[in-house]
Amino acid sequence: MATIALTGGASGIGATLSEQLRRDNHTIINVDIRDADVIADLATNEGRNTALAEIAARAPDGLDGFVPLAGLGAATGHPATLITALNYFGAVSLVEGLRPLLAKKSGSVVLLCSNSAPMSSREDPLLAPLLEGDETAALKVAEQETGMEYMAGKRALAYWMRKNSFDYARDGIRINAVAPGPIQTPMVEALFEKPGMKDAVDTLLRMTPIERMGQPHEVANAIRFLLGGDAGYICGSVLFIDGGYDAATRPESL
């Protein structure tokens, strides 16, 4: 059975994925800010270092997979700097830090992007410092963002994955990403209490061929597939799990 580390497994998609993997008798190392095997704040360097050390101690023979799911959604009211630090740097820093453990077992990585990523601009000033790995500069830019930091961060994460897929594959590590649309999780449901958010989601769903929100298990199922050997020739890809929204709104874009 496989040894798989993930972050954000205390709730939402992460909790569903963790349950599925444990049911399949895999060894799971869950990192989260609460209710996890490893408690760590991945928005900070200290928390990331703690997570890396704890995962290494629990998986000295290597990792078969890693799925960084910890993150904060758009319109949650959290500071743009916190969203940027956690969603982007919290994911990338752990992938980079776990690379030796993943190489030991030719493991695979699945990142959590978003179908909202293409809604941001390719010219967003946040992209450059993110892709350069300059967290200090990125957080300064994020302070000036006007609500686009979530989308820009997810776009940068997809770019980082594609840019690094070749180099990681040479170590035997496949990297892919999933890009969900609205998924019915506690975090998304909480947004409905904010003025106008329910109407905004309803408008989005009317533009979605499959006219409903997704369920956590539908994303978790796709992640499990990408982690496994049946997806052994899939590398550097972004899988949209959004009921067809991306295809419907960008029919001539790949």
Secondary structure, DSSP 4 states (H G I P E B T S, - for coil): --EEEEE-TTSHHHHHHHHHHHHTT-EEEEEESSSSSEE--TTSHHHHHHHHHHHHHH-TT--SEEEE-----TTSS--HHHHHIIIIIHHHHHHHHHHHHHHHTT-EEEEE--TTGGGS-TT-TTHHHHHHT-HHHHHHHHTT-SS-HHHHHHHHHHHHHHHHHHHHHTTT-EEEEEEE-SB--HHHHHHTTSTTHHHHHHHHHHTSSS-S-B-HHHHHHHHHHHHSGGGTT--S-EEEESTTHHHHH-TT--
